[in-house]
Amino acid sequence: MTHSLQVILLLTLVVAAAKTAGALATRIHQPSVFGEILVGLLLGPTLLNVLAWPMFAPPAGVDALSLLDLVRDLAQVGVLLLMFVAGLETDLVMMRHVGRVAFWSAFGGVILPMLFGAITAVTFGLPLYWEGVFVGAILTATSVSISAQTLLEIGAMRTREGSTILGAAVIDDVMGIIVLSLVVALAKASGAGLNWSELGIVVVRVTIYFVAAIAARRLLTPALRWASTLGVSQAVLSAGLVIMFLYAWAAEYLGAVAAITGSYLAGVLIAQTDFKKEIDAGIHPLTYSIFVPLFFISIGLEANARDLGPRAMFTVVLVLVAIVAKAIGCGVFARLFGFSTTESVRVGVGMISRGEVGLIVAGYGLANGLIGSDVFSASVLMVLVTTMVTPPLMRLVFPRHAFVSATVEETIAGPPEEGEAPA
């Protein structure tokens, strides 16, 4: 079988498996991302190891491109698109008006997991710089989509706690991207030891990149408007992709931060233009039809649960720390800034899931040598467990019958203002 036919067959298997598993996951009241990650693990070296099957063996006498390398490259494009979509969906107006409770809940949900994740890594023999710090960075993530989907299912989307969870999850992701960018930049500059002159250069590069990238937002609308006059199909979407790829390239090559930071920033800035809806409508089919399935399957192809033997206890502790540190960090800060104990518990539980954001950070760490394959596999399992436990825990702390009537009343009266008791 030729290499091109192998690629076609592999893409067929990947997309079909991811979508089927996602559909099955939703039928058992789990997020579709859970099924997609799990089937990726099953297809990888953990169980089936499909890339070792005879049909995917390199043709005799042909120095063909490794299929795993190809999947990795396409998955990286998927990651950039996924972060671009996340940027497009970041509501800056909501972030400004969601209130201090959401901000400080997100802050607590970043600081505590970061701290205890690093402590856990060091306790199990990993170096603090930079593997330990990066483990902490992985734990800072929160999945907006999983929390939002569950809130919608239980009728708690428009409650005070629901609004706070959504706002805090978005702010949490922004803070997580900042943390990731700093860790990546410092790790690249310092290597095995801290070199203050190199760190100073990195700070300058990071600063110049963000200042230039944000200042360039004034050029985005004219560029997209020009694209709309070209008279060719999907010109605006193509222009948006060009901008996103340029921002991503410049972020890592010039700005010393992660490429996903650039794609996320491009999404946030394009979302402020008049072309946001048009790009949003086109980017979702492109991203979720093939590139996101490839990303989730690639995670499974890279991870190997069999490597976790020596790291079994580390994995168990990492999962527990991920759940407890996020719930306590978000919940305690919500309590400190005006929520009742019950409301604070709901906010903390709603922020537990890591989802695709945690996978993106972990995948970046593996690809850039910041974490080993065993830590990566442990992180994938952590993401799976937190994704699985969040919906049932939310259903437990959010009594459905109590909020169905509340949301009906709020439909008439509107959501409560910050500091006002819910109906």
N, C-alpha and C positions, 0 to 999 in steps of 0.2 A: 504494500500500500504506500502510495506517495505521501510526502510530508503534508501537502495541502489537503489531501483526503483525510489524513489523521486529524488535522486541525478542524476540519468540518465536522468529523465524527465527535471529537471532544467537545466542541461548542454545542452540538446537539444534545449530548449527554448532560453537560453542565446546566444549560438553560432549562431543559426538561426536568431534571432532578431538583433544581432549586425551586422552580415554580410549583411543582407537585408537592414537595415537602412543605413549602410555605402554606399551600392550601390546606394540607392535612393538619398543620399546626393550628390554623385558625379554627378548625372544626373541633379541636379539643381545648378551645379557649386560651390558646397561647398566641403571642405575636408571630406573624409570618417569619420574621427575622430569626426566630428561634429554630424553626424547621430548616431554614436555609443554612444556618451555621451548622446544625447537627448533621444534615446530610453531607455537608462538606467534609466533616470529620469522618463520616462513614466511608466516603469515597477515597479518603486519603490513606496514608500509611497506618493509621490507627486500626483500620479493619480491611477494606478492600484493596487499597493501593492501586487504583485503576491505571495510573501511569506506568505501572510495571507489567500490565497485560500485554500479550504478544501483539495485539492489533496496534498498540502505540509504540512499539519498538522502532528505533531508527531504521530506515530502509538500508539494506546491505550495500556497503560501499559508498554511502552518501553521508556526508558530514552535515546532517540536518540540525536545524535550530532545536534546542531542547524544548519540548512541549511545556515543561514546568516554567522555563524562562519566559516563554510566550504568554502563558497564563499570568505570570507575575507582572509583565509589562502591561497587559490589558487590564489587569486588576488595579494597577496604579492609576491608569486613566479613569477607571471607575471610582477610585477614591477621590480624585480631583473633582469629578463630576458630582459625587455625593456631597462633598464639602461646599461646592458651588451652589447646589440646591439648598443646603442648610443656610448658606449666606442669604440667598434670595428669600428664604422664609423667616429670616430674623427680623422681627418687628421692632425697630428702634423706638417708635412712638410708645409701644407697650412697655418696653424696657424703661423708658423715662417715667411712665405713669404707674407702673405696677407697684410702686411703694418700696419703702426701705425694708420691709419684712422679706420680700423676695430677694432683694440684693444681699442682705446679710445671711439669709438661708443659703444662698448660693456660695457665699464666701465661706461659711462654715463647712459646706459640702465639698469645698476644694481643699481647705487647709488641713482638716483632720484626716481625710483619706491620704493626702499627700504625705503627711507626717508619719502616720502609722503604717502606710505602705512601705516607706523607706526603712522604718524601724524593723518591720517584719523581714524585709530583704536582708538587712544587715545581720539580724538575729540568726538567719539560716545560712550565713557565710558568704553572702554576696557583697561585693565592694560597694561602699556608699556612692563613690564617684565612678561610673555614672549609672551603673546598673540599678543600684538601690534607689537613687533619685528618680530614675525612669519608671521603676515599678510604682512609685508614688504617683507619678504623672499619669500612668494608666488608670489608676483608681479615681482620679478626679472627675472623670467623664460622667455624664448623665444622658440617658436617651430621652429626648423630647417626644419622639414619635410613640414610644411604648407607653409613657405616662399619659399622653394625650388620648391614645386609643382606649386605654383602660378607664380614664375619667369619663369618656363619652359613653362607654358601655354601661357604667354604673350610674349614670345620670348626675355626675358631680362636677361636670365641666365648669358650670357657672357659679359654683360655690366659692366662698372666700378662699378656702384651702386649695380648690382646684385652680383658681386663677393664680394663686401664689406659686403652686407647683410648676405651672407652665412658664410663668415669668422667671422663676428661679432656675428652671432647667435651661432656658435660653441663655440667661446670664452666666450660668455655670459653664456652658459650652464655650462662651466667649473667654471666660477666665481660664478654662482648660487649654484653649488654643494659645493664650498668652504664656501660660506655664510651659506648654510643649515647646513653643518657639524659644523661650529663654533657655530651657534645658538643652535643646538641640544646639543652639548657638554656643552655649558655654562648653558643652561636651566637645564640639568640634574644635573650639579654640584651645582648650586646656589639655586634651588628650589624657595622658596618665597623670599629669600634675597641673597645678594652677600656674599659668603664665600670665602675669598681670598686664604686660604690654599687649599680648595677643587678645586678652579679654577686652582691653580698652578699644582695640581696633574693631572687635566684634560689636561692641556697644555702638560705636560710631556707624558701622554698616547697617545695623538693625534700625537705628534712628533715622538714617538717611532714607532707607527703604520705605519705612512707614510714612515719613513726611512726604516723600515723592509720590508714593502710591495714593495717598489720600488727596494730595494736591492735584493729581491727574484726573480726579473724578470730574473736573470741569470739562474734560475732553471727551468723556464717555457719551454724553447725550449727543453732541455734534457727530461723533463717529457712528453711533447707532442710527441717527437720523439720516446720515449719508448712505448707510447700508440699505436703509428702507427705500431709497430712490433708485437702487440698482436694477430693479425689475427682474431679478432672478429669485428662484424659490428659496425660502428659508434664509434670506440674506441677513436678517436681523439676528436670528439664532446663531448663524455662523460667525457674525461679528462678535456676539457675546462670548462664544467659545474661544475666539481668537484672543479677546481681552482676558478671559479667565486663564488660558494657557500662558499668556505673556506674564500675567501677575504671578502665576505659580512658578514659572521659570525664574523670574527676577527675584522672587522671595528666597529661593535656595541658592541660586548662583551668585547673586549680587548682595542679597540682604542677610545671608547666613542663617536664615530661619527655614522652617519646614515649607516645602512646596504647597502643602495643603493649607497653610496659613494664607498664602497668596490667593489660592482659589476661593477660600472662604471670604476673604476681604473683597475680592472682585464681586462675589455674589451680593454682599452687603451693600456695596456701592452701586451696583446696577439696579438693585431693588429700589433705590431712590430716584430712578429715572422713569420717564413715561413709557419705557419699553419693557418694564418689569413683567407685566402680564403676558405679553407676547413671547418673551423668552421663557418664562415659567411654563407656559403651555407646551412649548416644544421640547424643553430639556427633560421633562419627566419621562415621556415615552422612550427617549434615547437612553436615559440613565437606567431606568428600572426594567427595561426589556432585556438587556444583555449585559451591560457593564456591572451593575450591582450584583446580579447572580454570579458573574465571574469573580467578583471581589469576595463574596462569601464562600464560594467553593475554593478559591485559592487559599483562604485562611485554613480550611480543612486539609488541603493538600500540603500545606506547610507544617501544620501542627501534627504531633504524634503523641497521643496519650500514652503510648508505651514507654516514652521517655520519662514519664512522671514517677516511675518506681522509686528512684532515689529522692525525688522531690514530692512524694505523696503527702507528707506532713506539711511541707511548705504550701502545697496547693490548697489543702484543707484550711490552713490558717489564713491564707490569702483570701479565700472566699469569705470566711467569717469576718475578717477585717474589712473587706469591701462592703459587706452588708451593714455591719454595726457602725463603722466609722462614718459612712454616708448618712445613715439614719440619725445618729446622734449629732453629727455636725450640723445638719440642716435643721433637725428638730430643736436642739438647744438654742440655736440662734433665733429661730422663729419664736420660741418661748420668751427669750430675752427682749424681743422687740414687739411684744404685745399680744401674741396668740395665747390661747388657753393651752393647757397640757394636752387635751384631746386633739385640738387643732394642730398642735406642734407635732404630735405623733403621726398624724395623717400626712403632714408635709414631709417629714423625714422618710416615711415609708414610700411615698410617691417619688422620691428622688433616688431610690436604690438602683434601678436598672441602668446598666452601662450600654448595652445594645451596640449599635454599629460604631458609635464614637469611640468606645473603648477598643474595638477591633482595629480601627484606623490607627490609633496611637500605638497599639501593640505591634501592628504590622510594620509601621514606620520604624519602630525601635529595632525589630529583627532585621529589616532590610539594610539598616545603617550600622549594624553591629553594636547597638547600645544594650541589647539584651540577647541572651542565648536562646537556643531553640527550646530548652526545657522550661525556661521562664515564660517564653512565648506560649507554649502549650498550656502552662498553668493559667496564663492570662485568658486564653480562649475559653478554658473551662470555667473560670470566674465569670466571664461575660455570659456564658450559657446559663449558669446557675442564677445570677442576678436577674437575667432576663426572664427566667422561668418563675422565680419566686415573687417578683414584684406584683403581677396582676392578682394572684390569690391573696397576697397580703393587703393590697389596696381594697379588695372586696371585703376583707375582714374588718378593716378599721373604718371604712366608709359604709355605714348601713344604708343599703340601697333604698329601702322604703322611706327613710328619713329625708333623702335628697330628691326623690322624684317630686314630692309636693313642693319642696323648696325651690327647685328649678322652675316649676310652673308659676309660682308666685313671682320669681325673679324675672320671668319672661314679661310680666306686666310691670313690675316695679323697677327692674334693672338690677344689676349686681350691687352688693353693698359697697359703700365707700370704705377706704382703709380706716381701721379703728372702729368701725361700726359692727355690731354683732349681727351675724347672719340671721335671716328670718327663721 
